[in-house]
Amino acid sequence: VKVKKMFAMIFFLLFAAINAVSALLIQDFSQLALDSNGHLEDNWLLANNGCGKLSQLEERTTAHMDDILAREKYGFDGVGCFAVCLDLGLPVTHLSHVIPEHTYRQSESNQTIEEWAFNTCQKVEVGFISYNENPAIVYWINNGQRVKIADLLRSEFHTFWTTTFLGHRFQIVDKVTEKILGQYKAMHNAFYHIGDAGSFIGADIGDEERGVKDLFRREYARSKMVTRTFTEFGFQKGRLPEDVWGSIQTYYYNNRNNYCREEYENKGLTVNWYEVDPKFLGMPWGLKGYWQRRLQKVVERWIGGNIEIEKSDIYGMRRYEDGARLLMHTDRETTHAVSLIVNVAQGGVRSPWNVEIYDHAYRLHEIEMQPGDIVYYESARCLHGRMAPLDGGYYVNFFTHYRPIGDPQWYKRPNPEGTPEPIINITGLEVPTLSKYNHVAKSENDLFDFWKMVGAQRKLNTARSDL
């Protein structure tokens, strides 16, 4: 706490001490430098002339913004001081889709523009995970001097996150050898790994078929335990709000090379970690909490808008690679009532890697996703997975979960009055998501047979492509 207060004090003094300077005038987004992938190369603060002279910010370029640009792109009403902060890595497609917290309207705020910029634009979260042999120490570098802020122990469980400010520097030092393991400068929300988590490809898992049969038996039974439903089919495809999608893209883009192996080896066979290393990219506590709060609103609308839900879990970002698969399963009953799959990125995929979901009548559906797509699903009730292995490249998702507020026993309840009846008979209905396999899981044995079939099909396709 003392270190965070020190961060804030030093930054504010620097902010106040630097003389105000005349700013550039931005009349068109083409004046903002982009990298070769169409993402911002710098952090920006754009403000209209009503804000007066702009002070310099650490690692953020300040510029005046033409009132016409402010009106056309951000809905500025022409009254008083108006500003937006645009973060490094934001895609050019989303320069005008800024989360509300990154927009300043003097007429609606009790802060000065300087206070808003300090409290909102300049704060970032930085996380570290260590796979170093020895414990490590996280230091903040203050005027060339080390200030210890945390011990960093090995493994995902001991990941350390801190809230800091743009331009602040950190060192990770081996506690035993005193070797510097890494040096970092906060330029954006970031996740870093120190060392290598290794690989479990080829690990001995015993009798795979027996393990898979046991898993399907458990998961099918768990699905049957859930008596409450929320929607007619139990799932639906949707799209992220554009400002949230811009925020997610920015974080992923800035950290897309910082993923590490997920520690899945003690979590069962749902993910084939013994064949393909699952990877993950940690998400900052504050940022993922914001995404989860925003997405809660779209989930509430999906289930009718009259059921109060609360956040229960969020996980990811998980990166699947060529050959990865996800066996049919259900999620935790007490916490995962209604959920979202968010597709963040994919590349090099030779054929669509559809998410597979069984509806309330245990009919199989397949939904193709593109980056920015979401799939709503009743994740404790509806069996879901990706039994067909990923065909090439990579695929990145994260998952967010909710339940009826204050009710961990929700899954034992009968449906409240007004709940849509599950659609059991689809005769005469057009259901475009129905799987090409026309598969119905009448028991756990049907799940096992389907797994065997798609696995054999993948091997056949691979053999043909090798000819």
C-alpha positions in Angstrom: 0.0 0.0 0.0 2.9 2.4 0.9 4.6 1.7 -2.4 1.4 2.4 -4.4 0.9 5.7 -2.5 4.6 6.5 -3.3 3.9 5.7 -7.0 0.9 8.1 -7.0 2.7 10.9 -5.2 5.8 10.9 -7.4 3.7 10.7 -10.6 1.4 13.6 -9.5 4.4 15.8 -8.6 6.0 15.1 -11.9 2.7 15.8 -13.7 2.3 19.2 -11.9 5.9 20.3 -12.2 6.2 20.0 -16.0 5.2 23.2 -17.7 2.2 23.2 -19.9 3.1 23.0 -23.6 1.4 23.8 -26.8 0.0 20.7 -28.4 -0.3 19.3 -31.9 -3.7 19.7 -33.6 -5.2 16.4 -34.8 -7.9 16.9 -37.5 -7.9 13.4 -38.8 -7.0 9.9 -37.5 -4.5 9.6 -40.3 -2.2 11.9 -38.3 -1.8 9.2 -35.6 1.1 6.8 -36.3 0.2 3.2 -36.8 2.5 0.1 -36.9 2.5 -2.3 -39.8 -0.5 -4.2 -38.4 -2.7 -1.1 -38.1 -2.4 -0.5 -34.3 -1.4 2.7 -32.5 2.3 3.0 -32.0 1.9 5.4 -29.1 -0.3 6.3 -26.2 -2.3 9.5 -26.9 -4.4 12.0 -25.1 -6.6 14.1 -27.5 -8.4 17.1 -26.1 -10.4 19.9 -27.7 -9.3 23.6 -27.5 -11.8 24.1 -24.7 -9.3 22.3 -22.4 -6.7 25.0 -22.8 -3.0 24.1 -22.9 -2.1 20.5 -22.2 0.5 19.3 -19.8 3.0 16.7 -20.9 2.4 13.1 -19.7 4.9 10.3 -19.2 4.8 8.0 -22.2 1.6 9.5 -23.6 1.6 12.1 -26.4 -0.8 15.0 -25.8 -2.5 16.8 -28.7 -5.4 19.1 -29.4 -8.3 17.5 -31.3 -10.4 19.4 -33.8 -13.9 20.0 -32.6 -15.3 18.5 -35.8 -13.3 15.3 -35.3 -14.5 15.2 -31.6 -18.1 15.6 -32.7 -18.1 13.2 -35.6 -16.1 10.4 -33.9 -17.0 10.8 -30.2 -20.3 12.7 -30.1 -18.9 15.8 -28.5 -21.6 18.4 -27.9 -19.4 21.4 -28.2 -19.6 22.4 -24.5 -16.5 22.8 -22.4 -13.4 20.6 -22.2 -13.6 17.2 -23.9 -10.8 14.6 -24.1 -10.2 10.9 -24.9 -7.2 8.7 -24.2 -6.2 6.2 -26.8 -3.9 3.4 -25.8 -0.9 2.0 -27.5 -1.9 -1.1 -29.5 -5.5 0.1 -30.1 -6.5 -1.0 -33.6 -7.3 1.7 -36.2 -10.8 0.1 -36.6 -11.6 1.1 -33.1 -10.2 4.6 -32.7 -13.7 5.9 -32.3 -14.9 3.1 -30.1 -13.5 4.1 -26.7 -14.7 2.8 -23.4 -16.7 5.5 -21.5 -14.0 5.7 -18.8 -11.5 6.8 -21.4 -13.6 9.8 -22.3 -13.6 13.1 -20.4 -16.5 15.6 -20.4 -15.9 18.5 -18.1 -19.7 19.1 -17.9 -20.2 15.6 -16.4 -17.0 15.3 -14.2 -16.0 16.5 -10.8 -12.3 16.1 -11.8 -10.0 18.4 -13.7 -8.7 17.0 -16.9 -5.3 16.6 -15.2 -6.8 14.6 -12.4 -8.8 12.4 -14.8 -5.7 11.7 -17.0 -3.7 10.8 -13.9 -6.4 8.6 -12.4 -7.5 6.9 -15.6 -5.3 7.2 -18.6 -1.9 6.8 -16.9 -2.7 3.9 -14.6 -1.8 0.4 -15.9 -1.5 -3.1 -14.4 1.6 -5.2 -14.8 1.8 -8.9 -14.0 4.7 -11.4 -13.5 4.7 -15.2 -13.4 7.9 -17.0 -12.6 9.2 -20.4 -13.6 12.7 -19.6 -12.3 14.3 -22.3 -10.3 14.8 -20.0 -7.3 12.4 -17.5 -5.7 12.7 -14.0 -7.2 12.1 -10.4 -6.0 10.1 -7.8 -7.9 11.7 -4.3 -7.6 10.3 -1.0 -8.6 13.2 1.2 -9.9 12.7 4.7 -8.3 15.3 7.3 -9.5 17.8 4.5 -10.0 17.2 2.9 -6.6 15.5 -0.5 -6.1 12.3 -0.6 -4.0 11.1 -4.1 -3.2 7.4 -4.6 -3.8 7.0 -8.4 -3.8 8.5 -11.8 -3.6 7.8 -13.8 -6.7 7.5 -17.6 -6.2 7.4 -20.2 -8.9 4.1 -21.3 -10.6 0.8 -19.8 -11.9 -0.7 -19.7 -8.5 1.9 -17.1 -7.4 1.4 -14.7 -10.3 1.9 -11.2 -9.0 0.0 -8.1 -10.3 0.6 -4.5 -9.4 -1.1 -1.3 -10.4 1.4 1.3 -11.6 1.9 4.2 -14.0 3.1 4.6 -17.5 6.9 4.9 -17.6 7.6 3.1 -14.4 10.4 0.5 -14.5 10.7 -2.9 -12.8 13.4 -5.5 -12.3 13.0 -9.2 -11.4 16.0 -10.5 -9.5 16.9 -14.1 -8.5 16.7 -14.1 -4.7 19.6 -16.6 -4.4 22.0 -15.6 -7.1 21.0 -12.0 -7.4 21.0 -12.3 -11.1 18.7 -9.9 -13.0 16.1 -12.1 -14.7 14.3 -9.3 -16.5 13.9 -5.5 -16.8 10.6 -4.0 -17.8 9.1 -0.6 -18.5 5.3 0.0 -18.1 4.0 1.1 -21.5 0.6 -0.6 -21.3 -1.2 -3.2 -19.3 1.1 -6.2 -19.5 1.8 -9.8 -18.5 5.4 -11.2 -18.4 6.7 -14.6 -17.7 10.2 -15.4 -16.4 11.6 -18.7 -17.3 10.0 -21.7 -19.1 7.2 -23.8 -17.7 8.4 -26.8 -19.7 6.2 -29.3 -21.6 4.2 -32.3 -20.6 3.7 -33.6 -24.2 4.2 -37.4 -24.1 3.3 -37.7 -20.4 2.0 -41.0 -19.3 -1.7 -40.7 -18.6 -2.4 -44.4 -18.4 -5.4 -45.8 -20.3 -6.7 -42.8 -22.2 -9.9 -44.4 -23.3 -10.8 -45.5 -19.8 -10.1 -42.0 -18.6 -12.2 -40.4 -21.3 -15.1 -42.8 -20.6 -14.9 -41.9 -16.9 -14.9 -38.2 -17.7 -18.0 -38.5 -20.0 -19.9 -40.5 -17.4 -19.3 -37.8 -14.7 -20.0 -34.9 -17.0 -23.2 -36.4 -18.5 -24.5 -37.0 -15.0 -23.6 -33.5 -13.9 -25.6 -32.1 -16.8 -28.7 -34.1 -15.7 -28.4 -32.7 -12.2 -29.2 -29.1 -13.3 -32.9 -28.6 -13.2 -33.1 -24.9 -13.9 -32.8 -23.5 -17.4 -32.8 -19.9 -18.8 -33.4 -20.0 -22.5 -35.0 -22.2 -25.2 -31.9 -23.9 -26.6 -29.3 -23.1 -23.9 -27.0 -21.1 -26.2 -26.8 -18.3 -28.7 -24.2 -16.6 -30.8 -23.6 -12.8 -30.4 -21.1 -10.0 -30.8 -19.0 -8.0 -28.3 -19.9 -4.3 -27.7 -17.4 -2.5 -30.0 -15.7 -0.4 -27.2 -15.2 -3.6 -25.1 -13.9 -5.4 -28.1 -11.4 -2.5 -28.8 -10.2 -2.8 -25.2 -9.7 -6.6 -25.4 -7.9 -6.3 -28.7 -5.6 -3.7 -27.4 -4.6 -5.9 -24.4 -4.2 -9.0 -26.5 -2.2 -7.3 -29.2 0.3 -5.7 -26.8 0.9 -9.1 -25.1 0.4 -11.6 -27.9 3.9 -12.9 -27.6 3.9 -13.2 -23.8 1.8 -16.4 -23.3 3.2 -19.4 -21.4 2.2 -23.0 -20.8 -0.9 -23.4 -18.7 -0.5 -25.7 -15.7 -3.2 -28.2 -16.7 -1.5 -31.5 -15.9 -3.4 -32.0 -12.6 -6.8 -31.0 -14.0 -7.9 -34.1 -15.8 -8.3 -35.0 -19.5 -10.7 -32.3 -20.6 -7.8 -30.6 -22.4 -5.3 -32.9 -24.2 -2.3 -31.3 -22.4 -0.4 -34.5 -22.9 -0.5 -34.1 -26.7 -0.5 -30.3 -27.2 0.8 -27.7 -24.7 -2.1 -25.4 -23.7 -0.9 -21.8 -23.4 -2.4 -18.9 -21.5 -2.0 -15.2 -21.3 -2.8 -13.8 -17.8 -5.4 -11.0 -17.6 -5.0 -8.0 -15.2 -7.4 -8.1 -12.2 -8.8 -4.6 -12.8 -9.1 -4.9 -16.5 -10.7 -8.3 -16.6 -13.1 -7.2 -13.8 -14.1 -4.3 -16.0 -14.7 -6.6 -19.0 -16.7 -8.9 -16.9 -18.9 -6.2 -15.5 -19.7 -4.8 -19.0 -20.4 -8.3 -20.4 -22.7 -9.0 -17.5 -25.2 -6.6 -19.0 -25.3 -8.4 -22.3 -25.7 -11.8 -20.6 -28.6 -10.3 -18.5 -30.3 -9.2 -21.7 -29.9 -12.7 -23.2 -31.7 -14.4 -20.4 -34.6 -11.9 -20.6 -33.5 -8.9 -18.7 -35.5 -9.8 -15.5 -33.0 -12.0 -13.7 -30.4 -10.5 -11.5 -27.0 -12.2 -11.9 -23.6 -11.8 -10.3 -20.0 -12.3 -11.5 -18.6 -15.7 -10.4 -15.5 -16.4 -12.5 -13.5 -15.3 -15.5 -10.6 -17.3 -17.0 -8.1 -17.0 -19.8 -6.8 -16.0 -22.2 -6.2 -19.6 -23.3 -4.4 -20.2 -26.5 -5.0 -23.5 -28.2 -2.6 -24.8 -30.9 -2.7 -27.3 -33.8 -4.1 -30.6 -32.6 -5.7 -29.2 -29.4 -9.1 -30.5 -28.4 -11.6 -29.9 -25.6 -13.7 -32.9 -24.5 -17.4 -32.5 -23.8 -17.9 -31.2 -20.2 -20.1 -29.1 -18.0 -18.9 -26.3 -15.7 -19.2 -25.8 -11.9 -22.8 -26.0 -10.9 -22.6 -23.5 -8.0 -21.0 -20.7 -10.0 -21.4 -21.2 -13.8 -25.0 -20.8 -14.6 -24.8 -18.5 -17.6 -21.6 -17.8 -19.4 -19.8 -16.4 -22.4 -17.1 -17.7 -24.7 -15.1 -14.8 -26.2 -13.0 -15.5 -29.3 -10.1 -13.1 -29.0 -7.9 -14.2 -31.9 -7.2 -17.0 -34.4 -4.7 -17.5 -37.1 -3.5 -20.2 -39.5 -6.5 -22.3 -38.9 -7.1 -24.5 -42.0 -10.8 -25.3 -41.2 -13.3 -23.7 -38.8 -12.9 -24.9 -35.2 -16.5 -24.9 -34.2 -17.6 -24.8 -30.6 -19.9 -27.8 -30.0 -22.8 -27.5 -27.6 -25.6 -30.0 -26.8 -29.0 -28.2 -26.3 -31.6 -29.0 -23.7 -32.7 -32.1 -25.7 -29.1 -33.2 -26.1 -28.9 -32.4 -29.8 -25.5 -31.4 -31.0 -25.0 -27.9 -32.4 -21.9 -26.4 -34.0 -21.1 -22.6 -33.9 -18.3 -21.1 -35.9 -16.7 -18.0 -34.3 -14.6 -15.1 -35.6 -12.6 -12.7 -33.4 -15.0 -10.5 -31.5 -17.8 -13.1 -31.5 -19.3 -14.4 -28.3 -21.3 -17.5 -27.6 -23.8 -17.3 -24.7 -24.3 -20.7 -23.1 -25.8 -22.3 -20.0 -22.5 -23.8 -19.1 -23.4 -26.0 -16.1 -26.4 -27.5 -17.9 -25.3 -27.8 -21.6 -22.5 -30.1 -22.4 -19.9 -28.2 -24.5 -16.5 -28.7 -26.0 -14.5 -28.9 -29.2 -14.1 -32.7 -29.8 -12.7 -32.2 -33.3 -9.0 -31.3 -32.9 -7.9 -27.8 -34.0 -6.7 -28.1 -37.6 -3.6 -25.8 -37.8 -2.5 -22.5 -36.3 -3.8 -21.1 -33.0 -7.1 -20.1 -31.4 -7.4 -17.8 -28.4 -10.5 -17.5 -26.1 -11.5 -16.4 -22.7 -14.5 -17.3 -20.6 -16.6 -15.4 -18.2 -19.3 -16.8 -15.9 -22.3 -15.6 -13.8 -25.0 -17.0 -11.6 -28.3 -15.8 -10.1 -27.3 -13.3 -7.4 -26.6 -14.8 -4.0 -27.8 -18.3 -4.9 -25.1 -21.0 -5.2 -27.9 -23.6 -5.2 -29.6 -22.1 -8.2 -29.2 -25.3 -10.2 -31.5 -27.3 -7.9 -34.4 -24.9 -8.3 -37.4 -25.3 -10.6 -37.8 -22.7 -13.3 -39.4 -19.4 -12.2 -42.7 -18.5 -13.8 -42.1 -16.8 -17.1 -39.0 -18.9 -18.0 -39.0 -19.8 -21.7 -39.8 -23.5 -22.2 -36.8 -25.6 -23.6 -37.5 -26.5 -27.2 -37.6 -30.3 -27.3 -39.3 -30.8 -30.6 -37.8 -28.9 -33.5 -40.0 -30.3 -36.3 -40.8 -27.5 -38.7 -38.2 -25.2 -37.2 -35.1 -23.9 -39.0 -32.1 -24.5 -36.8 -29.0 -23.5 -38.7 -26.6 -24.5 -35.9 -27.6 -28.2 -35.9 -24.5 -30.3 -36.4 -23.8 -32.0 -39.7 -23.5 -35.2 -37.7 -27.1 -35.1 -36.6 -25.8 -36.3 -33.3 -28.0 -36.8 -30.2 -26.3 -37.8 -26.8 -28.8 -40.2 -25.2 -26.1 -41.4 -22.8 -22.4 -41.0 -21.9 -21.7 -43.8 -24.4 -22.8 -41.6 -27.3 -20.3 -38.9 -26.2 -17.5 -41.5 -26.2 -18.5 -42.8 -29.7 -18.6 -39.3 -31.1 -15.1 -38.6 -29.6 -13.8 -41.8 -31.3 -15.4 -40.9 -34.6 -14.0 -37.3 -34.9 -10.6 -38.5 -33.7 -10.5 -41.1 -36.4 -11.7 -38.6 -39.0 -8.9 -36.2 -38.1 -6.3 -39.0 -38.5 -7.7 -39.8 -41.9 -7.7 -36.2 -43.1 -4.1 -35.8 -41.9 -3.0 -39.0 -43.8 -4.7 -37.7 -46.9 -3.0 -34.3 -46.6 0.4 -36.0 -46.3 -0.1 -37.8 -49.7 
